Amino acid sequence: MGDAVFRAIADPQRRKILNLLQQGSMTAGEIAGAFEITKGSLSYHFNILKEAELIRCERRAQEQVYSLNTS
């Protein structure tokens, strides 16, 4: 594992995002419903998880859909 992965999983909120996504793909709004943080903070966490290649994001119409990167 690289430093980016360790950095990503070091934060409890990012681990919670990963746990939520184990159940399947979710929109950004669905994930946000499980947190009491700003959308900007959530976006920051998404970016760190994407940089570590732990999650991927797909745009579907007006929504961002996140899923675990299983590759």
mmCIF file of the N, C-alpha and C atoms, coordinates in Angstrom:
data_MODEL
# 
_entry.id   MODEL 
# 
loop_
_atom_site.group_PDB 
_atom_site.id 
_atom_site.type_symbol 
_atom_site.label_atom_id 
_atom_site.label_alt_id 
_atom_site.label_comp_id 
_atom_site.label_asym_id 
_atom_site.label_entity_id 
_atom_site.label_seq_id 
_atom_site.pdbx_PDB_ins_code 
_atom_site.Cartn_x 
_atom_site.Cartn_y 
_atom_site.Cartn_z 
_atom_site.occupancy 
_atom_site.B_iso_or_equiv 
_atom_site.pdbx_formal_charge 
_atom_site.auth_seq_id 
_atom_site.auth_comp_id 
_atom_site.auth_asym_id 
_atom_site.auth_atom_id 
_atom_site.pdbx_PDB_model_num 
ATOM 1   N N  . MET A 1 1  ? 0.835   -1.188 0.000   1.00 0.00 ? 1  MET A N  1 
ATOM 2   C CA . MET A 1 1  ? 0.000   0.000  0.000   1.00 0.00 ? 1  MET A CA 1 
ATOM 3   C C  . MET A 1 1  ? 0.876   1.247  0.000   1.00 0.00 ? 1  MET A C  1 
ATOM 4   N N  . GLY A 1 2  ? 0.433   2.233  -0.725  1.00 0.00 ? 2  GLY A N  1 
ATOM 5   C CA . GLY A 1 2  ? 1.167   3.476  -0.794  1.00 0.00 ? 2  GLY A CA 1 
ATOM 6   C C  . GLY A 1 2  ? 0.780   4.427  0.326   1.00 0.00 ? 2  GLY A C  1 
ATOM 7   N N  . ASP A 1 3  ? 1.549   5.505  0.425   1.00 0.00 ? 3  ASP A N  1 
ATOM 8   C CA . ASP A 1 3  ? 1.277   6.521  1.440   1.00 0.00 ? 3  ASP A CA 1 
ATOM 9   C C  . ASP A 1 3  ? -0.123  7.120  1.290   1.00 0.00 ? 3  ASP A C  1 
ATOM 10  N N  . ALA A 1 4  ? -0.573  7.284  0.039   1.00 0.00 ? 4  ALA A N  1 
ATOM 11  C CA . ALA A 1 4  ? -1.895  7.870  -0.194  1.00 0.00 ? 4  ALA A CA 1 
ATOM 12  C C  . ALA A 1 4  ? -2.993  7.012  0.413   1.00 0.00 ? 4  ALA A C  1 
ATOM 13  N N  . VAL A 1 5  ? -2.835  5.698  0.342   1.00 0.00 ? 5  VAL A N  1 
ATOM 14  C CA . VAL A 1 5  ? -3.845  4.792  0.899   1.00 0.00 ? 5  VAL A CA 1 
ATOM 15  C C  . VAL A 1 5  ? -3.861  4.900  2.418   1.00 0.00 ? 5  VAL A C  1 
ATOM 16  N N  . PHE A 1 6  ? -2.688  4.897  3.031   1.00 0.00 ? 6  PHE A N  1 
ATOM 17  C CA . PHE A 1 6  ? -2.628  5.017  4.489   1.00 0.00 ? 6  PHE A CA 1 
ATOM 18  C C  . PHE A 1 6  ? -3.193  6.352  4.956   1.00 0.00 ? 6  PHE A C  1 
ATOM 19  N N  . ARG A 1 7  ? -2.870  7.415  4.219   1.00 0.00 ? 7  ARG A N  1 
ATOM 20  C CA . ARG A 1 7  ? -3.408  8.739  4.564   1.00 0.00 ? 7  ARG A CA 1 
ATOM 21  C C  . ARG A 1 7  ? -4.929  8.723  4.462   1.00 0.00 ? 7  ARG A C  1 
ATOM 22  N N  . ALA A 1 8  ? -5.429  8.076  3.425   1.00 0.00 ? 8  ALA A N  1 
ATOM 23  C CA . ALA A 1 8  ? -6.874  8.046  3.197   1.00 0.00 ? 8  ALA A CA 1 
ATOM 24  C C  . ALA A 1 8  ? -7.608  7.290  4.300   1.00 0.00 ? 8  ALA A C  1 
ATOM 25  N N  . ILE A 1 9  ? -7.069  6.152  4.708   1.00 0.00 ? 9  ILE A N  1 
ATOM 26  C CA . ILE A 1 9  ? -7.788  5.342  5.699   1.00 0.00 ? 9  ILE A CA 1 
ATOM 27  C C  . ILE A 1 9  ? -7.496  5.761  7.138   1.00 0.00 ? 9  ILE A C  1 
ATOM 28  N N  . ALA A 1 10 ? -6.601  6.729  7.321   1.00 0.00 ? 10 ALA A N  1 
ATOM 29  C CA . ALA A 1 10 ? -6.269  7.194  8.670   1.00 0.00 ? 10 ALA A CA 1 
ATOM 30  C C  . ALA A 1 10 ? -7.414  7.980  9.299   1.00 0.00 ? 10 ALA A C  1 
ATOM 31  N N  . ASP A 1 11 ? -8.277  8.550  8.492   1.00 0.00 ? 11 ASP A N  1 
ATOM 32  C CA . ASP A 1 11 ? -9.349  9.406  9.006   1.00 0.00 ? 11 ASP A CA 1 
ATOM 33  C C  . ASP A 1 11 ? -10.629 8.600  9.218   1.00 0.00 ? 11 ASP A C  1 
ATOM 34  N N  . PRO A 1 12 ? -11.248 8.713  10.399  1.00 0.00 ? 12 PRO A N  1 
ATOM 35  C CA . PRO A 1 12 ? -12.463 7.935  10.675  1.00 0.00 ? 12 PRO A CA 1 
ATOM 36  C C  . PRO A 1 12 ? -13.627 8.261  9.736   1.00 0.00 ? 12 PRO A C  1 
ATOM 37  N N  . GLN A 1 13 ? -13.716 9.498  9.287   1.00 0.00 ? 13 GLN A N  1 
ATOM 38  C CA . GLN A 1 13 ? -14.823 9.851  8.388   1.00 0.00 ? 13 GLN A CA 1 
ATOM 39  C C  . GLN A 1 13 ? -14.641 9.193  7.020   1.00 0.00 ? 13 GLN A C  1 
ATOM 40  N N  . ARG A 1 14 ? -13.401 9.103  6.565   1.00 0.00 ? 14 ARG A N  1 
ATOM 41  C CA . ARG A 1 14 ? -13.156 8.429  5.285   1.00 0.00 ? 14 ARG A CA 1 
ATOM 42  C C  . ARG A 1 14 ? -13.389 6.924  5.410   1.00 0.00 ? 14 ARG A C  1 
ATOM 43  N N  . ARG A 1 15 ? -13.042 6.355  6.561   1.00 0.00 ? 15 ARG A N  1 
ATOM 44  C CA . ARG A 1 15 ? -13.340 4.931  6.772   1.00 0.00 ? 15 ARG A CA 1 
ATOM 45  C C  . ARG A 1 15 ? -14.848 4.698  6.770   1.00 0.00 ? 15 ARG A C  1 
ATOM 46  N N  . LYS A 1 16 ? -15.611 5.647  7.320   1.00 0.00 ? 16 LYS A N  1 
ATOM 47  C CA . LYS A 1 16 ? -17.068 5.523  7.327   1.00 0.00 ? 16 LYS A CA 1 
ATOM 48  C C  . LYS A 1 16 ? -17.610 5.561  5.897   1.00 0.00 ? 16 LYS A C  1 
ATOM 49  N N  . ILE A 1 17 ? -17.049 6.428  5.054   1.00 0.00 ? 17 ILE A N  1 
ATOM 50  C CA . ILE A 1 17 ? -17.465 6.471  3.650   1.00 0.00 ? 17 ILE A CA 1 
ATOM 51  C C  . ILE A 1 17 ? -17.203 5.123  2.992   1.00 0.00 ? 17 ILE A C  1 
ATOM 52  N N  . LEU A 1 18 ? -16.016 4.563  3.226   1.00 0.00 ? 18 LEU A N  1 
ATOM 53  C CA . LEU A 1 18 ? -15.678 3.260  2.639   1.00 0.00 ? 18 LEU A CA 1 
ATOM 54  C C  . LEU A 1 18 ? -16.636 2.178  3.133   1.00 0.00 ? 18 LEU A C  1 
ATOM 55  N N  . ASN A 1 19 ? -16.980 2.206  4.417   1.00 0.00 ? 19 ASN A N  1 
ATOM 56  C CA . ASN A 1 19 ? -17.922 1.224  4.968   1.00 0.00 ? 19 ASN A CA 1 
ATOM 57  C C  . ASN A 1 19 ? -19.301 1.352  4.326   1.00 0.00 ? 19 ASN A C  1 
ATOM 58  N N  . LEU A 1 20 ? -19.743 2.585  4.117   1.00 0.00 ? 20 LEU A N  1 
ATOM 59  C CA . LEU A 1 20 ? -21.042 2.799  3.467   1.00 0.00 ? 20 LEU A CA 1 
ATOM 60  C C  . LEU A 1 20 ? -21.028 2.239  2.051   1.00 0.00 ? 20 LEU A C  1 
ATOM 61  N N  . LEU A 1 21 ? -19.930 2.451  1.340   1.00 0.00 ? 21 LEU A N  1 
ATOM 62  C CA . LEU A 1 21 ? -19.845 2.016  -0.053  1.00 0.00 ? 21 LEU A CA 1 
ATOM 63  C C  . LEU A 1 21 ? -19.672 0.499  -0.192  1.00 0.00 ? 21 LEU A C  1 
ATOM 64  N N  . GLN A 1 22 ? -19.366 -0.186 0.906   1.00 0.00 ? 22 GLN A N  1 
ATOM 65  C CA . GLN A 1 22 ? -19.308 -1.646 0.855   1.00 0.00 ? 22 GLN A CA 1 
ATOM 66  C C  . GLN A 1 22 ? -20.686 -2.224 0.569   1.00 0.00 ? 22 GLN A C  1 
ATOM 67  N N  . GLN A 1 23 ? -21.724 -1.471 0.888   1.00 0.00 ? 23 GLN A N  1 
ATOM 68  C CA . GLN A 1 23 ? -23.095 -1.923 0.652   1.00 0.00 ? 23 GLN A CA 1 
ATOM 69  C C  . GLN A 1 23 ? -23.518 -1.715 -0.800  1.00 0.00 ? 23 GLN A C  1 
ATOM 70  N N  . GLY A 1 24 ? -22.747 -0.936 -1.558  1.00 0.00 ? 24 GLY A N  1 
ATOM 71  C CA . GLY A 1 24 ? -23.075 -0.660 -2.957  1.00 0.00 ? 24 GLY A CA 1 
ATOM 72  C C  . GLY A 1 24 ? -22.876 0.803  -3.289  1.00 0.00 ? 24 GLY A C  1 
ATOM 73  N N  . SER A 1 25 ? -23.032 1.125  -4.556  1.00 0.00 ? 25 SER A N  1 
ATOM 74  C CA . SER A 1 25 ? -22.867 2.499  -5.035  1.00 0.00 ? 25 SER A CA 1 
ATOM 75  C C  . SER A 1 25 ? -23.879 3.420  -4.363  1.00 0.00 ? 25 SER A C  1 
ATOM 76  N N  . MET A 1 26 ? -23.443 4.656  -4.130  1.00 0.00 ? 26 MET A N  1 
ATOM 77  C CA . MET A 1 26 ? -24.305 5.654  -3.507  1.00 0.00 ? 26 MET A CA 1 
ATOM 78  C C  . MET A 1 26 ? -24.047 7.011  -4.136  1.00 0.00 ? 26 MET A C  1 
ATOM 79  N N  . THR A 1 27 ? -25.079 7.837  -4.169  1.00 0.00 ? 27 THR A N  1 
ATOM 80  C CA . THR A 1 27 ? -24.889 9.204  -4.642  1.00 0.00 ? 27 THR A CA 1 
ATOM 81  C C  . THR A 1 27 ? -24.215 10.027 -3.548  1.00 0.00 ? 27 THR A C  1 
ATOM 82  N N  . ALA A 1 28 ? -23.667 11.158 -3.951  1.00 0.00 ? 28 ALA A N  1 
ATOM 83  C CA . ALA A 1 28 ? -23.041 12.051 -2.975  1.00 0.00 ? 28 ALA A CA 1 
ATOM 84  C C  . ALA A 1 28 ? -24.059 12.481 -1.919  1.00 0.00 ? 28 ALA A C  1 
ATOM 85  N N  . GLY A 1 29 ? -25.290 12.723 -2.344  1.00 0.00 ? 29 GLY A N  1 
ATOM 86  C CA . GLY A 1 29 ? -26.338 13.120 -1.407  1.00 0.00 ? 29 GLY A CA 1 
ATOM 87  C C  . GLY A 1 29 ? -26.679 12.043 -0.398  1.00 0.00 ? 29 GLY A C  1 
ATOM 88  N N  . GLU A 1 30 ? -26.709 10.803 -0.843  1.00 0.00 ? 30 GLU A N  1 
ATOM 89  C CA . GLU A 1 30 ? -26.987 9.685  0.067   1.00 0.00 ? 30 GLU A CA 1 
ATOM 90  C C  . GLU A 1 30 ? -25.874 9.556  1.105   1.00 0.00 ? 30 GLU A C  1 
ATOM 91  N N  . ILE A 1 31 ? -24.645 9.695  0.651   1.00 0.00 ? 31 ILE A N  1 
ATOM 92  C CA . ILE A 1 31 ? -23.510 9.615  1.576   1.00 0.00 ? 31 ILE A CA 1 
ATOM 93  C C  . ILE A 1 31 ? -23.553 10.791 2.546   1.00 0.00 ? 31 ILE A C  1 
ATOM 94  N N  . ALA A 1 32 ? -23.852 11.972 2.031   1.00 0.00 ? 32 ALA A N  1 
ATOM 95  C CA . ALA A 1 32 ? -23.906 13.169 2.877   1.00 0.00 ? 32 ALA A CA 1 
ATOM 96  C C  . ALA A 1 32 ? -24.930 13.025 3.989   1.00 0.00 ? 32 ALA A C  1 
ATOM 97  N N  . GLY A 1 33 ? -26.006 12.273 3.732   1.00 0.00 ? 33 GLY A N  1 
ATOM 98  C CA . GLY A 1 33 ? -27.040 12.065 4.739   1.00 0.00 ? 33 GLY A CA 1 
ATOM 99  C C  . GLY A 1 33 ? -26.548 11.328 5.970   1.00 0.00 ? 33 GLY A C  1 
ATOM 100 N N  . ALA A 1 34 ? -25.418 10.639 5.857   1.00 0.00 ? 34 ALA A N  1 
ATOM 101 C CA . ALA A 1 34 ? -24.866 9.888  6.983   1.00 0.00 ? 34 ALA A CA 1 
ATOM 102 C C  . ALA A 1 34 ? -23.880 10.719 7.806   1.00 0.00 ? 34 ALA A C  1 
ATOM 103 N N  . PHE A 1 35 ? -23.672 11.969 7.409   1.00 0.00 ? 35 PHE A N  1 
ATOM 104 C CA . PHE A 1 35 ? -22.680 12.823 8.079   1.00 0.00 ? 35 PHE A CA 1 
ATOM 105 C C  . PHE A 1 35 ? -23.286 14.150 8.488   1.00 0.00 ? 35 PHE A C  1 
ATOM 106 N N  . GLU A 1 36 ? -22.666 14.754 9.475   1.00 0.00 ? 36 GLU A N  1 
ATOM 107 C CA . GLU A 1 36 ? -23.054 16.103 9.886   1.00 0.00 ? 36 GLU A CA 1 
ATOM 108 C C  . GLU A 1 36 ? -21.887 17.044 9.632   1.00 0.00 ? 36 GLU A C  1 
ATOM 109 N N  . ILE A 1 37 ? -21.387 17.034 8.392   1.00 0.00 ? 37 ILE A N  1 
ATOM 110 C CA . ILE A 1 37 ? -20.307 17.923 7.990   1.00 0.00 ? 37 ILE A CA 1 
ATOM 111 C C  . ILE A 1 37 ? -20.730 18.641 6.719   1.00 0.00 ? 37 ILE A C  1 
ATOM 112 N N  . THR A 1 38 ? -20.023 19.706 6.371   1.00 0.00 ? 38 THR A N  1 
ATOM 113 C CA . THR A 1 38 ? -20.385 20.480 5.184   1.00 0.00 ? 38 THR A CA 1 
ATOM 114 C C  . THR A 1 38 ? -20.100 19.678 3.914   1.00 0.00 ? 38 THR A C  1 
ATOM 115 N N  . LYS A 1 39 ? -20.767 20.056 2.843   1.00 0.00 ? 39 LYS A N  1 
ATOM 116 C CA . LYS A 1 39 ? -20.524 19.391 1.560   1.00 0.00 ? 39 LYS A CA 1 
ATOM 117 C C  . LYS A 1 39 ? -19.094 19.635 1.095   1.00 0.00 ? 39 LYS A C  1 
ATOM 118 N N  . GLY A 1 40 ? -18.540 20.793 1.439   1.00 0.00 ? 40 GLY A N  1 
ATOM 119 C CA . GLY A 1 40 ? -17.150 21.074 1.096   1.00 0.00 ? 40 GLY A CA 1 
ATOM 120 C C  . GLY A 1 40 ? -16.197 20.116 1.785   1.00 0.00 ? 40 GLY A C  1 
ATOM 121 N N  . SER A 1 41 ? -16.458 19.834 3.059   1.00 0.00 ? 41 SER A N  1 
ATOM 122 C CA . SER A 1 41 ? -15.623 18.881 3.805   1.00 0.00 ? 41 SER A CA 1 
ATOM 123 C C  . SER A 1 41 ? -15.774 17.481 3.231   1.00 0.00 ? 41 SER A C  1 
ATOM 124 N N  . LEU A 1 42 ? -16.981 17.116 2.870   1.00 0.00 ? 42 LEU A N  1 
ATOM 125 C CA . LEU A 1 42 ? -17.218 15.800 2.296   1.00 0.00 ? 42 LEU A CA 1 
ATOM 126 C C  . LEU A 1 42 ? -16.506 15.672 0.948   1.00 0.00 ? 42 LEU A C  1 
ATOM 127 N N  . SER A 1 43 ? -16.542 16.724 0.160   1.00 0.00 ? 43 SER A N  1 
ATOM 128 C CA . SER A 1 43 ? -15.845 16.736 -1.122  1.00 0.00 ? 43 SER A CA 1 
ATOM 129 C C  . SER A 1 43 ? -14.342 16.546 -0.932  1.00 0.00 ? 43 SER A C  1 
ATOM 130 N N  . TYR A 1 44 ? -13.804 17.183 0.091   1.00 0.00 ? 44 TYR A N  1 
ATOM 131 C CA . TYR A 1 44 ? -12.384 17.022 0.430   1.00 0.00 ? 44 TYR A CA 1 
ATOM 132 C C  . TYR A 1 44 ? -12.065 15.549 0.711   1.00 0.00 ? 44 TYR A C  1 
ATOM 133 N N  . HIS A 1 45 ? -12.902 14.889 1.488   1.00 0.00 ? 45 HIS A N  1 
ATOM 134 C CA . HIS A 1 45 ? -12.698 13.472 1.811   1.00 0.00 ? 45 HIS A CA 1 
ATOM 135 C C  . HIS A 1 45 ? -12.819 12.599 0.556   1.00 0.00 ? 45 HIS A C  1 
ATOM 136 N N  . PHE A 1 46 ? -13.804 12.911 -0.296  1.00 0.00 ? 46 PHE A N  1 
ATOM 137 C CA . PHE A 1 46 ? -13.944 12.168 -1.553  1.00 0.00 ? 46 PHE A CA 1 
ATOM 138 C C  . PHE A 1 46 ? -12.672 12.284 -2.388  1.00 0.00 ? 46 PHE A C  1 
ATOM 139 N N  . ASN A 1 47 ? -12.128 13.486 -2.473  1.00 0.00 ? 47 ASN A N  1 
ATOM 140 C CA . ASN A 1 47 ? -10.925 13.692 -3.287  1.00 0.00 ? 47 ASN A CA 1 
ATOM 141 C C  . ASN A 1 47 ? -9.745  12.884 -2.770  1.00 0.00 ? 47 ASN A C  1 
ATOM 142 N N  . ILE A 1 48 ? -9.572  12.828 -1.474  1.00 0.00 ? 48 ILE A N  1 
ATOM 143 C CA . ILE A 1 48 ? -8.470  12.039 -0.906  1.00 0.00 ? 48 ILE A CA 1 
ATOM 144 C C  . ILE A 1 48 ? -8.675  10.555 -1.206  1.00 0.00 ? 48 ILE A C  1 
ATOM 145 N N  . LEU A 1 49 ? -9.908  10.081 -1.080  1.00 0.00 ? 49 LEU A N  1 
ATOM 146 C CA . LEU A 1 49 ? -10.191 8.670  -1.385  1.00 0.00 ? 49 LEU A CA 1 
ATOM 147 C C  . LEU A 1 49 ? -9.993  8.369  -2.872  1.00 0.00 ? 49 LEU A C  1 
ATOM 148 N N  . LYS A 1 50 ? -10.340 9.334  -3.735  1.00 0.00 ? 50 LYS A N  1 
ATOM 149 C CA . LYS A 1 50 ? -10.130 9.131  -5.173  1.00 0.00 ? 50 LYS A CA 1 
ATOM 150 C C  . LYS A 1 50 ? -8.638  9.138  -5.507  1.00 0.00 ? 50 LYS A C  1 
ATOM 151 N N  . GLU A 1 51 ? -7.868  10.047 -4.897  1.00 0.00 ? 51 GLU A N  1 
ATOM 152 C CA . GLU A 1 51 ? -6.425  10.100 -5.133  1.00 0.00 ? 51 GLU A CA 1 
ATOM 153 C C  . GLU A 1 51 ? -5.748  8.795  -4.727  1.00 0.00 ? 51 GLU A C  1 
ATOM 154 N N  . ALA A 1 52 ? -6.256  8.170  -3.680  1.00 0.00 ? 52 ALA A N  1 
ATOM 155 C CA . ALA A 1 52 ? -5.704  6.895  -3.212  1.00 0.00 ? 52 ALA A CA 1 
ATOM 156 C C  . ALA A 1 52 ? -6.250  5.721  -4.031  1.00 0.00 ? 52 ALA A C  1 
ATOM 157 N N  . GLU A 1 53 ? -7.126  6.034  -4.989  1.00 0.00 ? 53 GLU A N  1 
ATOM 158 C CA . GLU A 1 53 ? -7.749  5.029  -5.858  1.00 0.00 ? 53 GLU A CA 1 
ATOM 159 C C  . GLU A 1 53 ? -8.567  3.996  -5.078  1.00 0.00 ? 53 GLU A C  1 
ATOM 160 N N  . LEU A 1 54 ? -9.163  4.445  -3.972  1.00 0.00 ? 54 LEU A N  1 
ATOM 161 C CA . LEU A 1 54 ? -10.015 3.560  -3.174  1.00 0.00 ? 54 LEU A CA 1 
ATOM 162 C C  . LEU A 1 54 ? -11.479 3.631  -3.622  1.00 0.00 ? 54 LEU A C  1 
ATOM 163 N N  . ILE A 1 55 ? -11.856 4.776  -4.191  1.00 0.00 ? 55 ILE A N  1 
ATOM 164 C CA . ILE A 1 55 ? -13.214 4.924  -4.707  1.00 0.00 ? 55 ILE A CA 1 
ATOM 165 C C  . ILE A 1 55 ? -13.138 5.496  -6.115  1.00 0.00 ? 55 ILE A C  1 
ATOM 166 N N  . ARG A 1 56 ? -14.256 5.362  -6.816  1.00 0.00 ? 56 ARG A N  1 
ATOM 167 C CA . ARG A 1 56 ? -14.369 6.006  -8.125  1.00 0.00 ? 56 ARG A CA 1 
ATOM 168 C C  . ARG A 1 56 ? -15.695 6.747  -8.172  1.00 0.00 ? 56 ARG A C  1 
ATOM 169 N N  . CYS A 1 57 ? -15.759 7.694  -9.065  1.00 0.00 ? 57 CYS A N  1 
ATOM 170 C CA . CYS A 1 57 ? -16.936 8.542  -9.178  1.00 0.00 ? 57 CYS A CA 1 
ATOM 171 C C  . CYS A 1 57 ? -17.412 8.532  -10.623 1.00 0.00 ? 57 CYS A C  1 
ATOM 172 N N  . GLU A 1 58 ? -18.713 8.411  -10.776 1.00 0.00 ? 58 GLU A N  1 
ATOM 173 C CA . GLU A 1 58 ? -19.327 8.407  -12.096 1.00 0.00 ? 58 GLU A CA 1 
ATOM 174 C C  . GLU A 1 58 ? -20.464 9.417  -12.094 1.00 0.00 ? 58 GLU A C  1 
ATOM 175 N N  . ARG A 1 59 ? -20.529 10.219 -13.121 1.00 0.00 ? 59 ARG A N  1 
ATOM 176 C CA . ARG A 1 59 ? -21.604 11.201 -13.218 1.00 0.00 ? 59 ARG A CA 1 
ATOM 177 C C  . ARG A 1 59 ? -22.792 10.538 -13.916 1.00 0.00 ? 59 ARG A C  1 
ATOM 178 N N  . ARG A 1 60 ? -23.943 10.566 -13.255 1.00 0.00 ? 60 ARG A N  1 
ATOM 179 C CA . ARG A 1 60 ? -25.185 10.070 -13.847 1.00 0.00 ? 60 ARG A CA 1 
ATOM 180 C C  . ARG A 1 60 ? -26.195 11.209 -13.803 1.00 0.00 ? 60 ARG A C  1 
ATOM 181 N N  . ALA A 1 61 ? -26.482 11.749 -14.960 1.00 0.00 ? 61 ALA A N  1 
ATOM 182 C CA . ALA A 1 61 ? -27.360 12.920 -15.073 1.00 0.00 ? 61 ALA A CA 1 
ATOM 183 C C  . ALA A 1 61 ? -26.801 14.043 -14.201 1.00 0.00 ? 61 ALA A C  1 
ATOM 184 N N  . GLN A 1 62 ? -27.544 14.451 -13.205 1.00 0.00 ? 62 GLN A N  1 
ATOM 185 C CA . GLN A 1 62 ? -27.111 15.556 -12.343 1.00 0.00 ? 62 GLN A CA 1 
ATOM 186 C C  . GLN A 1 62 ? -26.404 15.091 -11.076 1.00 0.00 ? 62 GLN A C  1 
ATOM 187 N N  . GLU A 1 63 ? -26.221 13.788 -10.930 1.00 0.00 ? 63 GLU A N  1 
ATOM 188 C CA . GLU A 1 63 ? -25.671 13.255 -9.666  1.00 0.00 ? 63 GLU A CA 1 
ATOM 189 C C  . GLU A 1 63 ? -24.281 12.663 -9.846  1.00 0.00 ? 63 GLU A C  1 
ATOM 190 N N  . GLN A 1 64 ? -23.520 12.723 -8.779  1.00 0.00 ? 64 GLN A N  1 
ATOM 191 C CA . GLN A 1 64 ? -22.237 12.042 -8.692  1.00 0.00 ? 64 GLN A CA 1 
ATOM 192 C C  . GLN A 1 64 ? -22.502 10.745 -7.947  1.00 0.00 ? 64 GLN A C  1 
ATOM 193 N N  . VAL A 1 65 ? -22.123 9.624  -8.544  1.00 0.00 ? 65 VAL A N  1 
ATOM 194 C CA . VAL A 1 65 ? -22.332 8.319  -7.904  1.00 0.00 ? 65 VAL A CA 1 
ATOM 195 C C  . VAL A 1 65 ? -20.971 7.733  -7.564  1.00 0.00 ? 65 VAL A C  1 
ATOM 196 N N  . TYR A 1 66 ? -20.795 7.396  -6.299  1.00 0.00 ? 66 TYR A N  1 
ATOM 197 C CA . TYR A 1 66 ? -19.528 6.875  -5.817  1.00 0.00 ? 66 TYR A CA 1 
ATOM 198 C C  . TYR A 1 66 ? -19.645 5.378  -5.572  1.00 0.00 ? 66 TYR A C  1 
ATOM 199 N N  . SER A 1 67 ? -18.524 4.686  -5.817  1.00 0.00 ? 67 SER A N  1 
ATOM 200 C CA . SER A 1 67 ? -18.461 3.258  -5.544  1.00 0.00 ? 67 SER A CA 1 
ATOM 201 C C  . SER A 1 67 ? -17.033 2.899  -5.173  1.00 0.00 ? 67 SER A C  1 
ATOM 202 N N  . LEU A 1 68 ? -16.867 1.739  -4.548  1.00 0.00 ? 68 LEU A N  1 
ATOM 203 C CA . LEU A 1 68 ? -15.531 1.273  -4.225  1.00 0.00 ? 68 LEU A CA 1 
ATOM 204 C C  . LEU A 1 68 ? -14.809 0.913  -5.510  1.00 0.00 ? 68 LEU A C  1 
ATOM 205 N N  . ASN A 1 69 ? -13.530 1.195  -5.554  1.00 0.00 ? 69 ASN A N  1 
ATOM 206 C CA . ASN A 1 69 ? -12.716 0.812  -6.701  1.00 0.00 ? 69 ASN A CA 1 
ATOM 207 C C  . ASN A 1 69 ? -12.216 -0.606 -6.428  1.00 0.00 ? 69 ASN A C  1 
ATOM 208 N N  . THR A 1 70 ? -12.796 -1.576 -7.118  1.00 0.00 ? 70 THR A N  1 
ATOM 209 C CA . THR A 1 70 ? -12.450 -2.973 -6.860  1.00 0.00 ? 70 THR A CA 1 
ATOM 210 C C  . THR A 1 70 ? -11.343 -3.483 -7.776  1.00 0.00 ? 70 THR A C  1 
ATOM 211 N N  . SER A 1 71 ? -10.858 -2.618 -8.668  1.00 0.00 ? 71 SER A N  1 
ATOM 212 C CA . SER A 1 71 ? -9.780  -3.073 -9.573  1.00 0.00 ? 71 SER A CA 1 
ATOM 213 C C  . SER A 1 71 ? -8.407  -2.888 -8.956  1.00 0.00 ? 71 SER A C  1 
# 
